[in-house]
Amino acid sequence: MKKLSFAVVAAFIGVVSSALALTVLSQNLEQLSKDADQIIAGQVIEAKEGFDPEGRPIVTVTLQVEEAYKGEVGRRFSFKQLRAPKPEEGMGESLLSGSLPEYKKGEELVLFLSRPGSLGLTAPIGIMQGKFNVVTDDSGKKQVANLFNNKGLFSGMKNSHSLKSFSGSEKNIVKSSSPGPVNYDTFISLVKKLAQ
């Protein structure tokens, strides 16, 4: 079992406090697109858990990139994110359990990532709001939803100045107030316009 110094635990609590503060702010798709440093569609090829040099629990996620809609990335892209420690890691019960996105090999995602901080760590914008899972529905069409099932994703966008440039299907999604998965192609079309 790994023993941690008081300084490492204090630093972890500081990072936890910052991460928890981010979960409070609800952001719509326009805000996510604007605030993201990188917007990437791809498949998780590895999610390796470990610790950074200071002993903070992290996950290193590697994606096979399908397309980048904002920011410059190669065909493979990796980032490091804080993760909730496991009980067996000797850090006690974590306030982060269930608060940070988790990643599984094979997942198809669209990620709205923040700029890495001074510790080299990043996370999706709005934590859970900026990680979108791509799934195929029963009719074979791709759908996309974040970890809140897109609740509030288009809130406040009905009066957006960007609305004028949206197609009919894009306007229909924006005007819909009910949560739930949305058509992948229409979502990506919106993201491309909003990320400019």
C-alpha positions as CSV (number, residue, x, y, z in Angstrom):
1,M,0.0,0.0,0.0
2,K,1.4,3.4,-1.0
3,K,1.8,5.9,1.9
4,L,1.4,9.5,1.1
5,S,2.8,12.5,2.8
6,F,0.7,15.3,4.2
7,A,1.9,17.7,1.5
8,V,0.7,15.3,-1.2
9,V,-2.7,14.8,0.5
10,A,-3.0,18.6,0.8
11,A,-2.2,19.1,-2.8
12,F,-4.7,16.4,-3.8
13,I,-7.4,18.2,-1.7
14,G,-6.6,21.4,-3.5
15,V,-6.9,19.8,-6.9
16,V,-10.2,18.1,-5.8
17,S,-11.6,21.4,-4.6
18,S,-10.8,22.9,-8.0
19,A,-12.4,20.0,-9.9
20,L,-15.5,20.0,-7.8
21,A,-16.0,23.7,-8.4
22,L,-16.0,23.1,-12.1
23,T,-18.9,20.6,-11.9
24,V,-21.2,23.3,-10.6
25,L,-21.2,25.5,-13.7
26,S,-23.7,24.3,-16.3
27,Q,-22.5,25.0,-19.9
28,N,-24.4,24.7,-23.2
29,L,-22.8,23.5,-26.4
30,E,-21.9,26.9,-27.5
31,Q,-20.0,27.6,-24.3
32,L,-18.3,24.2,-24.3
33,S,-17.1,24.8,-27.9
34,K,-15.8,28.3,-27.0
35,D,-14.1,27.3,-23.8
36,A,-12.5,24.1,-25.1
37,D,-8.8,24.2,-26.0
38,Q,-9.3,21.0,-28.1
39,I,-12.3,19.3,-29.4
40,I,-11.6,15.7,-30.5
41,A,-13.5,12.8,-31.9
42,G,-11.9,9.4,-31.5
43,Q,-11.7,6.0,-29.8
44,V,-10.0,5.2,-26.6
45,I,-7.2,2.7,-27.2
46,E,-5.8,2.9,-23.6
47,A,-6.8,4.3,-20.2
48,K,-3.8,3.6,-17.9
49,E,-4.2,4.4,-14.2
50,G,-1.3,5.5,-12.2
51,F,0.2,8.4,-10.2
52,D,2.0,11.5,-11.2
53,P,5.5,12.2,-9.8
54,E,3.9,14.0,-6.7
55,G,1.7,10.9,-6.0
56,R,-1.6,12.3,-7.3
57,P,-3.8,9.6,-8.8
58,I,-4.2,10.1,-12.6
59,V,-5.4,8.3,-15.7
60,T,-3.5,8.7,-19.0
61,V,-6.0,8.4,-21.8
62,T,-4.8,7.6,-25.4
63,L,-7.1,8.1,-28.3
64,Q,-7.1,7.0,-31.9
65,V,-8.2,10.4,-33.3
66,E,-10.9,10.3,-36.0
67,E,-11.0,14.1,-36.3
68,A,-10.0,17.2,-34.4
69,Y,-12.5,20.1,-34.6
70,K,-10.4,22.5,-32.5
71,G,-6.7,22.4,-31.7
72,E,-3.9,20.6,-33.3
73,V,-3.5,16.9,-32.6
74,G,-2.0,13.9,-34.4
75,R,-3.6,10.6,-35.2
76,R,-2.9,9.4,-31.7
77,F,-3.4,11.8,-28.8
78,S,-2.8,11.3,-25.1
79,F,-3.8,13.4,-22.1
80,K,-3.6,13.1,-18.3
81,Q,-6.6,13.6,-16.0
82,L,-7.0,13.5,-12.3
83,R,-8.9,10.4,-11.2
84,A,-10.6,9.3,-8.0
85,P,-8.2,7.2,-5.9
86,K,-9.2,3.6,-5.2
87,P,-9.7,2.5,-1.5
88,E,-6.7,0.1,-1.8
89,E,-4.4,3.0,-2.7
90,G,-4.5,4.2,0.9
91,M,-5.9,7.7,0.4
92,G,-9.1,7.1,2.2
93,E,-12.6,7.7,0.8
94,S,-12.6,10.1,-2.1
95,L,-14.9,13.0,-2.7
96,L,-14.2,12.5,-6.4
97,S,-15.8,9.1,-6.7
98,G,-18.4,9.4,-9.4
99,S,-17.5,13.0,-10.1
100,L,-14.8,12.6,-12.8
101,P,-15.2,11.0,-16.2
102,E,-13.9,7.5,-16.6
103,Y,-12.6,6.0,-19.8
104,K,-12.8,2.4,-21.2
105,K,-10.8,0.9,-24.0
106,G,-13.0,0.9,-27.2
107,E,-15.2,3.8,-26.2
108,E,-16.0,6.2,-29.0
109,L,-16.0,9.7,-27.8
110,V,-16.2,13.4,-28.6
111,L,-14.2,15.3,-26.0
112,F,-14.1,19.0,-25.3
113,L,-10.8,19.4,-23.4
114,S,-9.5,22.2,-21.3
115,R,-6.0,23.6,-21.7
116,P,-3.6,21.5,-19.5
117,G,-2.8,23.3,-16.2
118,S,0.5,23.8,-14.6
119,L,0.5,20.2,-13.4
120,G,0.1,18.9,-16.9
121,L,-3.4,17.7,-16.2
122,T,-6.5,18.4,-18.2
123,A,-10.1,17.3,-18.2
124,P,-13.2,17.8,-20.2
125,I,-14.8,21.2,-20.0
126,G,-17.4,21.2,-17.2
127,I,-16.0,17.8,-16.2
128,M,-18.8,15.4,-17.0
129,Q,-20.4,17.8,-19.5
130,G,-17.6,17.8,-22.0
131,K,-17.3,14.0,-22.5
132,F,-19.7,12.7,-25.1
133,N,-20.2,9.0,-25.7
134,V,-21.0,7.9,-29.3
135,V,-23.4,5.0,-29.6
136,T,-25.3,3.4,-32.4
137,D,-29.0,3.1,-32.0
138,D,-31.3,0.2,-33.0
139,S,-31.7,1.7,-36.5
140,G,-27.9,1.8,-37.0
141,K,-27.6,5.6,-36.7
142,K,-25.0,7.2,-34.5
143,Q,-26.2,9.2,-31.5
144,V,-24.2,11.2,-29.0
145,A,-24.9,12.1,-25.4
146,N,-22.8,13.4,-22.5
147,L,-22.9,12.0,-19.0
148,F,-25.9,14.2,-18.1
149,N,-27.8,12.8,-21.1
150,N,-27.4,16.2,-22.8
151,K,-29.6,17.9,-20.1
152,G,-29.2,21.7,-20.6
153,L,-26.9,21.2,-23.6
154,F,-28.8,23.7,-25.7
155,S,-30.1,25.9,-22.9
156,G,-30.0,29.6,-23.9
157,M,-29.0,28.9,-27.5
158,K,-32.4,29.7,-29.0
159,N,-31.3,33.4,-29.1
160,S,-27.7,32.8,-30.1
161,H,-26.3,35.0,-32.9
162,S,-24.9,31.7,-34.4
163,L,-28.5,30.4,-34.9
164,K,-28.7,32.3,-38.2
165,S,-26.0,30.0,-39.8
166,F,-27.6,26.8,-38.6
167,S,-29.4,24.3,-40.9
168,G,-33.0,23.2,-40.3
169,S,-31.9,20.0,-38.5
170,E,-29.4,21.9,-36.4
171,K,-32.1,24.5,-35.4
172,N,-34.4,21.6,-34.4
173,I,-31.8,20.2,-32.1
174,V,-31.1,23.5,-30.5
175,K,-34.8,24.3,-30.0
176,S,-35.5,20.9,-28.4
177,S,-35.6,21.3,-24.6
178,S,-35.8,17.6,-23.7
179,P,-32.7,15.7,-22.7
180,G,-31.5,12.7,-24.6
181,P,-29.1,11.5,-27.3
182,V,-28.9,13.6,-30.5
183,N,-28.0,12.7,-34.0
184,Y,-24.2,12.4,-34.3
185,D,-23.8,14.0,-37.7
186,T,-26.0,17.0,-36.8
187,F,-24.1,17.4,-33.5
188,I,-20.7,17.4,-35.3
189,S,-22.0,19.9,-37.8
190,L,-23.0,22.2,-35.0
191,V,-19.7,21.7,-33.2
192,K,-17.8,22.6,-36.4
193,K,-19.7,25.9,-36.7
194,L,-19.5,26.8,-33.0
195,A,-15.7,25.9,-32.7
196,Q,-14.8,28.5,-35.4
